[in-house]
Protein backbone atom coordinates (compact mmCIF):
# COMPACT_ATOMS: atom_id res chain seq x y z
CA UNK A 1 0.00 0.00 0.00
CA UNK A 2 2.81 2.37 0.90
CA UNK A 3 4.57 1.46 -2.35
CA UNK A 4 1.50 2.23 -4.50
CA UNK A 5 0.94 5.54 -2.72
CA UNK A 6 4.62 6.48 -3.08
CA UNK A 7 4.45 5.65 -6.80
CA UNK A 8 1.40 7.87 -7.34
CA UNK A 9 3.02 10.72 -5.45
CA UNK A 10 6.15 10.24 -7.55
CA UNK A 11 4.03 10.58 -10.72
CA UNK A 12 2.59 13.88 -9.48
CA UNK A 13 6.14 14.97 -8.57
CA UNK A 14 7.10 14.66 -12.23
CA UNK A 15 4.60 17.43 -13.12
CA UNK A 16 6.60 20.06 -11.21
CA UNK A 17 8.32 22.45 -13.59
CA UNK A 18 11.50 24.18 -12.43
CA UNK A 19 13.86 26.64 -14.07
CA UNK A 20 17.38 27.90 -13.58
CA UNK A 21 18.91 24.44 -13.23
CA UNK A 22 17.31 23.84 -9.82
CA UNK A 23 16.24 20.26 -9.10
CA UNK A 24 12.60 19.47 -8.48
CA UNK A 25 13.30 18.14 -5.01
CA UNK A 26 15.23 21.29 -4.08
CA UNK A 27 12.31 23.37 -5.29
CA UNK A 28 9.82 21.39 -3.20
CA UNK A 29 12.10 21.64 -0.15
CA UNK A 30 12.41 25.39 -0.66
CA UNK A 31 8.61 25.68 -0.93
CA UNK A 32 8.26 23.64 2.26
CA UNK A 33 10.81 25.82 4.05
CA UNK A 34 8.84 28.93 3.11
CA UNK A 35 5.70 27.55 4.76
CA UNK A 36 4.39 28.76 8.10
CA UNK A 37 4.70 25.45 9.98
CA UNK A 38 2.15 26.18 12.76
CA UNK A 39 -0.60 26.45 10.13
CA UNK A 40 0.46 23.08 8.67
CA UNK A 41 0.25 21.41 12.07
CA UNK A 42 -3.12 23.05 12.71
CA UNK A 43 -4.29 21.59 9.40
CA UNK A 44 -3.08 18.15 10.51
CA UNK A 45 -4.94 18.61 13.80
CA UNK A 46 -8.12 19.53 11.89
CA UNK A 47 -7.71 16.35 9.83
CA UNK A 48 -7.29 14.11 12.87
CA UNK A 49 -10.16 15.84 14.69
CA UNK A 50 -12.44 15.20 11.70
CA UNK A 51 -11.60 11.50 11.94
CA UNK A 52 -12.37 11.52 15.68
CA UNK A 53 -15.75 13.09 14.90
CA UNK A 54 -16.39 10.47 12.24
CA UNK A 55 -15.56 7.70 14.73
CA UNK A 56 -17.91 9.26 17.31
CA UNK A 57 -20.66 9.59 14.69
CA UNK A 58 -20.18 5.94 13.74
CA UNK A 59 -20.75 5.00 17.38
CA UNK A 60 -24.12 6.77 17.27
CA UNK A 61 -25.20 4.61 14.32
CA UNK A 62 -24.07 1.37 15.95
CA UNK A 63 -25.62 2.04 19.36
CA UNK A 64 -29.31 1.47 18.35
CA UNK A 65 -28.22 -1.94 17.01
CA UNK A 66 -26.99 -2.98 20.45
CA UNK A 67 -23.28 -2.40 19.88
CA UNK A 68 -21.61 -0.05 22.39
CA UNK A 69 -18.17 0.64 20.91
CA UNK A 70 -15.29 2.39 22.73
CA UNK A 71 -14.20 5.54 20.90
CA UNK A 72 -10.64 4.23 20.67
CA UNK A 73 -11.69 1.12 18.74
CA UNK A 74 -13.99 3.10 16.49
CA UNK A 75 -11.25 5.64 15.74
CA UNK A 76 -8.61 2.98 15.03
CA UNK A 77 -10.99 1.22 12.63
CA UNK A 78 -11.78 4.47 10.82
CA UNK A 79 -8.07 5.24 10.41
CA UNK A 80 -7.31 1.71 9.20
CA UNK A 81 -9.99 2.28 6.58
CA UNK A 82 -8.40 5.52 5.40
CA UNK A 83 -5.01 3.77 5.36
CA UNK A 84 -6.35 1.00 3.09
CA UNK A 85 -8.04 3.59 0.86
CA UNK A 86 -4.62 4.97 -0.06
CA UNK A 87 -3.97 1.80 -2.06
CA UNK A 88 -7.43 0.39 -2.82
CA UNK A 89 -10.13 2.93 -3.72
CA UNK A 90 -13.12 2.38 -1.37
CA UNK A 91 -11.42 -0.73 0.01
CA UNK A 92 -11.23 1.00 3.36
CA UNK A 93 -15.01 0.83 3.78
CA UNK A 94 -14.83 -2.94 4.19
CA UNK A 95 -11.51 -3.05 6.06
CA UNK A 96 -12.69 -0.66 8.78
CA UNK A 97 -15.71 -2.93 9.37
CA UNK A 98 -13.50 -6.01 9.52
CA UNK A 99 -11.13 -4.26 11.94
CA UNK A 100 -14.07 -3.37 14.19
CA UNK A 101 -15.20 -7.01 14.05
CA UNK A 102 -11.76 -8.13 15.24
CA UNK A 103 -11.89 -5.67 18.14
CA UNK A 104 -15.55 -5.77 19.20
CA UNK A 105 -17.16 -8.64 17.29
CA UNK A 106 -19.58 -6.33 15.51
CA UNK A 107 -20.83 -8.31 12.47
CA UNK A 108 -19.23 -6.98 9.30
CA UNK A 109 -22.51 -6.90 7.38
CA UNK A 110 -24.17 -4.80 10.10
CA UNK A 111 -21.31 -2.30 10.44
CA UNK A 112 -20.98 -2.12 6.65
CA UNK A 113 -24.64 -1.16 6.46
CA UNK A 114 -23.94 1.76 8.80
CA UNK A 115 -20.97 2.77 6.61
CA UNK A 116 -23.25 2.75 3.55
CA UNK A 117 -25.64 5.05 5.41
CA UNK A 118 -22.68 7.25 6.43
CA UNK A 119 -21.69 7.62 2.78
CA UNK A 120 -25.25 8.53 1.82
CA UNK A 121 -25.29 11.22 4.53
CA UNK A 122 -21.86 12.47 3.40
CA UNK A 123 -23.11 12.64 -0.19
CA UNK A 124 -26.10 14.72 0.92
CA UNK A 125 -23.85 17.11 2.82
CA UNK A 126 -21.45 17.28 -0.15
CA UNK A 127 -24.32 18.18 -2.51
CA UNK A 128 -25.49 20.87 -0.07
CA UNK A 129 -21.93 22.18 0.21
CA UNK A 130 -21.42 22.21 -3.56
CA UNK A 131 -24.76 23.98 -4.06
CA UNK A 132 -23.92 26.58 -1.43
CA UNK A 133 -20.43 27.08 -2.85
CA UNK A 134 -21.76 27.46 -6.38
CA UNK A 135 -24.19 30.15 -5.19
CA UNK A 136 -21.41 31.99 -3.32
CA UNK A 137 -18.66 31.55 -5.93
CA UNK A 138 -20.82 30.95 -9.02
CA UNK A 139 -18.82 33.13 -11.42
CA UNK A 140 -15.46 31.65 -10.44
CA UNK A 141 -16.58 28.02 -10.57
CA UNK A 142 -18.42 28.41 -13.88
CA UNK A 143 -15.40 30.17 -15.34
CA UNK A 144 -13.14 27.35 -14.13
CA UNK A 145 -15.22 24.43 -15.46
CA UNK A 146 -15.84 26.22 -18.77
CA UNK A 147 -12.17 27.10 -19.25
CA UNK A 148 -10.26 25.74 -22.25
CA UNK A 149 -7.97 23.67 -20.01
CA UNK A 150 -10.87 21.79 -18.41
CA UNK A 151 -12.59 21.29 -21.76
CA UNK A 152 -9.41 19.70 -23.11
CA UNK A 153 -9.29 17.32 -20.14
CA UNK A 154 -12.92 16.22 -20.46
CA UNK A 155 -13.06 15.93 -24.25
CA UNK A 156 -9.69 14.34 -25.02
CA UNK A 157 -9.55 11.24 -27.16
CA UNK A 158 -7.84 9.37 -24.33
CA UNK A 159 -10.82 9.95 -22.04
CA UNK A 160 -13.30 8.68 -24.62
CA UNK A 161 -11.10 5.64 -25.30
CA UNK A 162 -10.88 4.97 -21.57
CA UNK A 163 -14.68 5.27 -21.22
CA UNK A 164 -15.20 2.80 -24.08
CA UNK A 165 -12.72 0.34 -22.55
CA UNK A 166 -14.40 0.69 -19.15
CA UNK A 167 -17.84 0.05 -20.69
CA UNK A 168 -16.60 -3.09 -22.47
CA UNK A 169 -14.98 -4.28 -19.23
CA UNK A 170 -18.22 -3.81 -17.27
CA UNK A 171 -20.24 -5.72 -19.89
CA UNK A 172 -17.72 -8.60 -19.92
CA UNK A 173 -17.76 -8.70 -16.11
CA UNK A 174 -21.58 -8.88 -15.98
CA UNK A 175 -21.65 -11.69 -18.56
CA UNK A 176 -19.00 -13.63 -16.61
CA UNK A 177 -20.94 -13.28 -13.35
CA UNK A 178 -24.16 -14.49 -15.02
CA UNK A 179 -22.38 -17.54 -16.49
CA UNK A 180 -20.74 -18.42 -13.16
CA UNK A 181 -24.02 -18.14 -11.26
CA UNK A 182 -25.79 -20.25 -13.87
CA UNK A 183 -23.07 -22.92 -13.66
CA UNK A 184 -23.29 -23.06 -9.84
CA UNK A 185 -27.07 -23.46 -9.88
CA UNK A 186 -26.99 -26.15 -12.55
CA UNK A 187 -24.09 -28.28 -11.32
CA UNK A 188 -23.86 -27.55 -7.59
CA UNK A 189 -27.37 -26.76 -6.50
CA UNK A 190 -26.78 -27.69 -2.83
CA UNK A 191 -23.75 -25.40 -2.62
CA UNK A 192 -25.70 -22.62 -4.32
CA UNK A 193 -28.60 -22.90 -1.88
CA UNK A 194 -26.18 -22.87 1.03
CA UNK A 195 -24.56 -19.67 -0.17
CA UNK A 196 -27.92 -18.12 -0.96
CA UNK A 197 -28.88 -18.68 2.68
CA UNK A 198 -25.71 -16.91 3.79
CA UNK A 199 -26.35 -14.06 1.38
CA UNK A 200 -29.87 -13.61 2.75
CA UNK A 201 -28.44 -13.41 6.27
CA UNK A 202 -25.88 -10.84 5.14
CA UNK A 203 -28.59 -8.79 3.46
CA UNK A 204 -30.60 -8.73 6.68
CA UNK A 205 -27.54 -7.48 8.58
CA UNK A 206 -26.85 -4.91 5.89
CA UNK A 207 -30.45 -3.71 6.01
CA UNK A 208 -30.36 -3.29 9.80
CA UNK A 209 -27.16 -1.23 9.47
CA UNK A 210 -28.58 1.01 6.75
CA UNK A 211 -31.82 1.62 8.65
CA UNK A 212 -29.99 2.42 11.91
CA UNK A 213 -30.27 6.10 10.97
CA UNK A 214 -34.01 5.93 11.75
CA UNK A 215 -33.35 4.57 15.25
CA UNK A 216 -30.90 7.24 16.38
CA UNK A 217 -31.27 8.40 19.96
CA UNK A 218 -29.33 11.65 19.38
CA UNK A 219 -30.26 12.87 15.91
CA UNK A 220 -29.31 16.50 16.52
CA UNK A 221 -25.86 15.43 17.71
CA UNK A 222 -25.47 13.30 14.57
CA UNK A 223 -26.20 16.34 12.38
CA UNK A 224 -23.81 18.50 14.43
CA UNK A 225 -21.03 15.91 14.01
CA UNK A 226 -21.67 15.80 10.25
CA UNK A 227 -21.46 19.58 9.94
CA UNK A 228 -18.28 19.71 12.02
CA UNK A 229 -16.65 17.00 9.88
CA UNK A 230 -17.13 19.07 6.74
CA UNK A 231 -16.03 22.23 8.53
CA UNK A 232 -12.79 20.44 9.46
CA UNK A 233 -12.31 19.40 5.82
CA UNK A 234 -12.63 23.04 4.77
CA UNK A 235 -10.25 24.19 7.52
CA UNK A 236 -7.66 21.67 6.32
CA UNK A 237 -7.53 23.48 2.98
CA UNK A 238 -7.78 27.00 4.36
CA UNK A 239 -5.04 26.50 6.97
CA UNK A 240 -2.62 25.12 4.40
CA UNK A 241 -3.35 28.09 2.14
CA UNK A 242 -2.53 30.38 5.07
CA UNK A 243 0.77 28.55 5.51
CA UNK A 244 2.18 29.68 2.14
CA UNK A 245 2.87 33.32 1.24
CA UNK A 246 1.64 32.79 -2.34
CA UNK A 247 -1.85 31.74 -1.21
CA UNK A 248 -2.23 33.31 2.25
CA UNK A 249 -3.79 36.49 0.84
CA UNK A 250 -6.48 34.75 -1.25
CA UNK A 251 -9.05 34.65 1.58
CA UNK A 252 -11.79 32.34 2.83
CA UNK A 253 -13.92 32.42 -0.35
CA UNK A 254 -10.97 31.39 -2.49
CA UNK A 255 -10.33 28.56 -0.04
CA UNK A 256 -13.98 27.51 -0.47
CA UNK A 257 -13.64 27.47 -4.26
CA UNK A 258 -10.41 25.44 -4.20
CA UNK A 259 -11.94 23.16 -1.57
CA UNK A 260 -14.87 22.40 -3.89
CA UNK A 261 -12.52 21.73 -6.81
CA UNK A 262 -10.40 19.49 -4.59
CA UNK A 263 -13.52 17.69 -3.31
CA UNK A 264 -14.57 16.89 -6.87
CA UNK A 265 -11.06 15.62 -7.59
CA UNK A 266 -11.06 13.43 -4.47
CA UNK A 267 -14.41 11.91 -5.49
CA UNK A 268 -12.69 10.34 -8.50
CA UNK A 269 -11.92 6.71 -7.50
CA UNK A 270 -8.14 6.92 -7.34
CA UNK A 271 -6.08 5.93 -4.26
CA UNK A 272 -6.33 8.95 -1.97
CA UNK A 273 -7.24 11.17 -4.93
CA UNK A 274 -3.63 11.02 -6.11
CA UNK A 275 -3.40 12.22 -9.71
CA UNK A 276 -6.80 13.91 -10.13
CA UNK A 277 -6.17 16.21 -7.16
CA UNK A 278 -2.75 17.19 -8.55
CA UNK A 279 -4.30 18.17 -11.88
CA UNK A 280 -7.49 20.06 -10.94
CA UNK A 281 -6.31 22.03 -7.90
CA UNK A 282 -3.27 23.63 -9.61
CA UNK A 283 -5.51 24.48 -12.57
CA UNK A 284 -7.93 26.21 -10.20
CA UNK A 285 -5.14 28.26 -8.62
CA UNK A 286 -3.70 29.19 -12.02
CA UNK A 287 -6.96 29.93 -13.87
CA UNK A 288 -8.90 31.68 -11.10
CA UNK A 289 -6.22 33.36 -9.01
CA UNK A 290 -3.36 33.82 -11.48
CA UNK A 291 -0.95 31.86 -9.32
CA UNK A 292 2.12 30.90 -11.38
CA UNK A 293 2.10 27.22 -12.30
CA UNK A 294 5.56 26.76 -10.80
CA UNK A 295 4.02 27.80 -7.46
CA UNK A 296 0.62 26.10 -7.79
CA UNK A 297 1.97 22.59 -8.47
CA UNK A 298 4.40 22.44 -5.50
CA UNK A 299 1.70 23.90 -3.21
CA UNK A 300 -0.71 21.13 -4.27
CA UNK A 301 1.98 18.47 -3.97
CA UNK A 302 2.87 19.55 -0.43
CA UNK A 303 -0.78 19.92 0.64
CA UNK A 304 -1.76 16.46 -0.59
CA UNK A 305 1.50 14.91 0.59
CA UNK A 306 1.10 16.43 4.06
CA UNK A 307 -2.45 15.13 4.45
CA UNK A 308 -1.42 11.73 3.07
CA UNK A 309 1.46 11.59 5.55
CA UNK A 310 -1.00 12.21 8.41
CA UNK A 311 -3.13 9.26 7.22
CA UNK A 312 -0.09 7.02 6.78
CA UNK A 313 1.30 7.76 10.25
CA UNK A 314 -2.00 7.64 12.17
CA UNK A 315 -3.39 4.79 10.02
CA UNK A 316 -0.30 2.60 10.39
CA UNK A 317 -0.22 3.30 14.13
CA UNK A 318 -3.92 2.40 14.38
CA UNK A 319 -3.30 -0.85 12.50
CA UNK A 320 -0.46 -1.69 14.89
CA UNK A 321 -2.49 -0.79 17.99
CA UNK A 322 -5.48 -2.79 16.69
CA UNK A 323 -3.28 -5.86 16.44
CA UNK A 324 -2.03 -5.36 20.00
CA UNK A 325 -5.60 -4.88 21.27
CA UNK A 326 -6.73 -8.05 19.46
CA UNK A 327 -3.95 -10.06 21.07
CA UNK A 328 -4.86 -8.69 24.51
CA UNK A 329 -8.48 -9.74 23.94
CA UNK A 330 -7.38 -13.25 22.92
CA UNK A 331 -5.12 -13.56 25.99
CA UNK A 332 -7.92 -12.34 28.25
CA UNK A 333 -10.30 -14.95 26.84
CA UNK A 334 -7.79 -17.72 27.53
C-alpha positions in Angstrom: 0.0 0.0 0.0 2.8 2.4 0.9 4.6 1.5 -2.4 1.5 2.2 -4.5 0.9 5.5 -2.7 4.6 6.5 -3.1 4.4 5.7 -6.8 1.4 7.9 -7.3 3.0 10.7 -5.5 6.2 10.2 -7.6 4.0 10.6 -10.7 2.6 13.9 -9.5 6.1 15.0 -8.6 7.1 14.7 -12.2 4.6 17.4 -13.1 6.6 20.1 -11.2 8.3 22.5 -13.6 11.5 24.2 -12.4 13.9 26.6 -14.1 17.4 27.9 -13.6 18.9 24.4 -13.2 17.3 23.8 -9.8 16.2 20.3 -9.1 12.6 19.5 -8.5 13.3 18.1 -5.0 15.2 21.3 -4.1 12.3 23.4 -5.3 9.8 21.4 -3.2 12.1 21.6 -0.1 12.4 25.4 -0.7 8.6 25.7 -0.9 8.3 23.6 2.3 10.8 25.8 4.1 8.8 28.9 3.1 5.7 27.5 4.8 4.4 28.8 8.1 4.7 25.4 10.0 2.1 26.2 12.8 -0.6 26.4 10.1 0.5 23.1 8.7 0.3 21.4 12.1 -3.1 23.1 12.7 -4.3 21.6 9.4 -3.1 18.1 10.5 -4.9 18.6 13.8 -8.1 19.5 11.9 -7.7 16.3 9.8 -7.3 14.1 12.9 -10.2 15.8 14.7 -12.4 15.2 11.7 -11.6 11.5 11.9 -12.4 11.5 15.7 -15.8 13.1 14.9 -16.4 10.5 12.2 -15.6 7.7 14.7 -17.9 9.3 17.3 -20.7 9.6 14.7 -20.2 5.9 13.7 -20.7 5.0 17.4 -24.1 6.8 17.3 -25.2 4.6 14.3 -24.1 1.4 15.9 -25.6 2.0 19.4 -29.3 1.5 18.3 -28.2 -1.9 17.0 -27.0 -3.0 20.4 -23.3 -2.4 19.9 -21.6 0.0 22.4 -18.2 0.6 20.9 -15.3 2.4 22.7 -14.2 5.5 20.9 -10.6 4.2 20.7 -11.7 1.1 18.7 -14.0 3.1 16.5 -11.3 5.6 15.7 -8.6 3.0 15.0 -11.0 1.2 12.6 -11.8 4.5 10.8 -8.1 5.2 10.4 -7.3 1.7 9.2 -10.0 2.3 6.6 -8.4 5.5 5.4 -5.0 3.8 5.4 -6.3 1.0 3.1 -8.0 3.6 0.9 -4.6 5.0 -0.1 -4.0 1.8 -2.1 -7.4 0.4 -2.8 -10.1 2.9 -3.7 -13.1 2.4 -1.4 -11.4 -0.7 0.0 -11.2 1.0 3.4 -15.0 0.8 3.8 -14.8 -2.9 4.2 -11.5 -3.0 6.1 -12.7 -0.7 8.8 -15.7 -2.9 9.4 -13.5 -6.0 9.5 -11.1 -4.3 11.9 -14.1 -3.4 14.2 -15.2 -7.0 14.0 -11.8 -8.1 15.2 -11.9 -5.7 18.1 -15.5 -5.8 19.2 -17.2 -8.6 17.3 -19.6 -6.3 15.5 -20.8 -8.3 12.5 -19.2 -7.0 9.3 -22.5 -6.9 7.4 -24.2 -4.8 10.1 -21.3 -2.3 10.4 -21.0 -2.1 6.6 -24.6 -1.2 6.5 -23.9 1.8 8.8 -21.0 2.8 6.6 -23.2 2.8 3.5 -25.6 5.0 5.4 -22.7 7.2 6.4 -21.7 7.6 2.8 -25.2 8.5 1.8 -25.3 11.2 4.5 -21.9 12.5 3.4 -23.1 12.6 -0.2 -26.1 14.7 0.9 -23.9 17.1 2.8 -21.5 17.3 -0.2 -24.3 18.2 -2.5 -25.5 20.9 -0.1 -21.9 22.2 0.2 -21.4 22.2 -3.6 -24.8 24.0 -4.1 -23.9 26.6 -1.4 -20.4 27.1 -2.8 -21.8 27.5 -6.4 -24.2 30.1 -5.2 -21.4 32.0 -3.3 -18.7 31.5 -5.9 -20.8 31.0 -9.0 -18.8 33.1 -11.4 -15.5 31.6 -10.4 -16.6 28.0 -10.6 -18.4 28.4 -13.9 -15.4 30.2 -15.3 -13.1 27.3 -14.1 -15.2 24.4 -15.5 -15.8 26.2 -18.8 -12.2 27.1 -19.2 -10.3 25.7 -22.2 -8.0 23.7 -20.0 -10.9 21.8 -18.4 -12.6 21.3 -21.8 -9.4 19.7 -23.1 -9.3 17.3 -20.1 -12.9 16.2 -20.5 -13.1 15.9 -24.3 -9.7 14.3 -25.0 -9.6 11.2 -27.2 -7.8 9.4 -24.3 -10.8 9.9 -22.0 -13.3 8.7 -24.6 -11.1 5.6 -25.3 -10.9 5.0 -21.6 -14.7 5.3 -21.2 -15.2 2.8 -24.1 -12.7 0.3 -22.6 -14.4 0.7 -19.2 -17.8 0.0 -20.7 -16.6 -3.1 -22.5 -15.0 -4.3 -19.2 -18.2 -3.8 -17.3 -20.2 -5.7 -19.9 -17.7 -8.6 -19.9 -17.8 -8.7 -16.1 -21.6 -8.9 -16.0 -21.7 -11.7 -18.6 -19.0 -13.6 -16.6 -20.9 -13.3 -13.4 -24.2 -14.5 -15.0 -22.4 -17.5 -16.5 -20.7 -18.4 -13.2 -24.0 -18.1 -11.3 -25.8 -20.3 -13.9 -23.1 -22.9 -13.7 -23.3 -23.1 -9.8 -27.1 -23.5 -9.9 -27.0 -26.1 -12.6 -24.1 -28.3 -11.3 -23.9 -27.6 -7.6 -27.4 -26.8 -6.5 -26.8 -27.7 -2.8 -23.8 -25.4 -2.6 -25.7 -22.6 -4.3 -28.6 -22.9 -1.9 -26.2 -22.9 1.0 -24.6 -19.7 -0.2 -27.9 -18.1 -1.0 -28.9 -18.7 2.7 -25.7 -16.9 3.8 -26.4 -14.1 1.4 -29.9 -13.6 2.8 -28.4 -13.4 6.3 -25.9 -10.8 5.1 -28.6 -8.8 3.5 -30.6 -8.7 6.7 -27.5 -7.5 8.6 -26.8 -4.9 5.9 -30.4 -3.7 6.0 -30.4 -3.3 9.8 -27.2 -1.2 9.5 -28.6 1.0 6.7 -31.8 1.6 8.6 -30.0 2.4 11.9 -30.3 6.1 11.0 -34.0 5.9 11.7 -33.3 4.6 15.2 -30.9 7.2 16.4 -31.3 8.4 20.0 -29.3 11.7 19.4 -30.3 12.9 15.9 -29.3 16.5 16.5 -25.9 15.4 17.7 -25.5 13.3 14.6 -26.2 16.3 12.4 -23.8 18.5 14.4 -21.0 15.9 14.0 -21.7 15.8 10.3 -21.5 19.6 9.9 -18.3 19.7 12.0 -16.7 17.0 9.9 -17.1 19.1 6.7 -16.0 22.2 8.5 -12.8 20.4 9.5 -12.3 19.4 5.8 -12.6 23.0 4.8 -10.2 24.2 7.5 -7.7 21.7 6.3 -7.5 23.5 3.0 -7.8 27.0 4.4 -5.0 26.5 7.0 -2.6 25.1 4.4 -3.4 28.1 2.1 -2.5 30.4 5.1 0.8 28.6 5.5 2.2 29.7 2.1 2.9 33.3 1.2 1.6 32.8 -2.3 -1.9 31.7 -1.2 -2.2 33.3 2.3 -3.8 36.5 0.8 -6.5 34.7 -1.3 -9.1 34.7 1.6 -11.8 32.3 2.8 -13.9 32.4 -0.4 -11.0 31.4 -2.5 -10.3 28.6 0.0 -14.0 27.5 -0.5 -13.6 27.5 -4.3 -10.4 25.4 -4.2 -11.9 23.2 -1.6 -14.9 22.4 -3.9 -12.5 21.7 -6.8 -10.4 19.5 -4.6 -13.5 17.7 -3.3 -14.6 16.9 -6.9 -11.1 15.6 -7.6 -11.1 13.4 -4.5 -14.4 11.9 -5.5 -12.7 10.3 -8.5 -11.9 6.7 -7.5 -8.1 6.9 -7.3 -6.1 5.9 -4.3 -6.3 9.0 -2.0 -7.2 11.2 -4.9 -3.6 11.0 -6.1 -3.4 12.2 -9.7 -6.8 13.9 -10.1 -6.2 16.2 -7.2 -2.8 17.2 -8.5 -4.3 18.2 -11.9 -7.5 20.1 -10.9 -6.3 22.0 -7.9 -3.3 23.6 -9.6 -5.5 24.5 -12.6 -7.9 26.2 -10.2 -5.1 28.3 -8.6 -3.7 29.2 -12.0 -7.0 29.9 -13.9 -8.9 31.7 -11.1 -6.2 33.4 -9.0 -3.4 33.8 -11.5 -0.9 31.9 -9.3 2.1 30.9 -11.4 2.1 27.2 -12.3 5.6 26.8 -10.8 4.0 27.8 -7.5 0.6 26.1 -7.8 2.0 22.6 -8.5 4.4 22.4 -5.5 1.7 23.9 -3.2 -0.7 21.1 -4.3 2.0 18.5 -4.0 2.9 19.5 -0.4 -0.8 19.9 0.6 -1.8 16.5 -0.6 1.5 14.9 0.6 1.1 16.4 4.1 -2.4 15.1 4.4 -1.4 11.7 3.1 1.5 11.6 5.5 -1.0 12.2 8.4 -3.1 9.3 7.2 -0.1 7.0 6.8 1.3 7.8 10.2 -2.0 7.6 12.2 -3.4 4.8 10.0 -0.3 2.6 10.4 -0.2 3.3 14.1 -3.9 2.4 14.4 -3.3 -0.9 12.5 -0.5 -1.7 14.9 -2.5 -0.8 18.0 -5.5 -2.8 16.7 -3.3 -5.9 16.4 -2.0 -5.4 20.0 -5.6 -4.9 21.3 -6.7 -8.0 19.5 -3.9 -10.1 21.1 -4.9 -8.7 24.5 -8.5 -9.7 23.9 -7.4 -13.3 22.9 -5.1 -13.6 26.0 -7.9 -12.3 28.3 -10.3 -15.0 26.8 -7.8 -17.7 27.5 
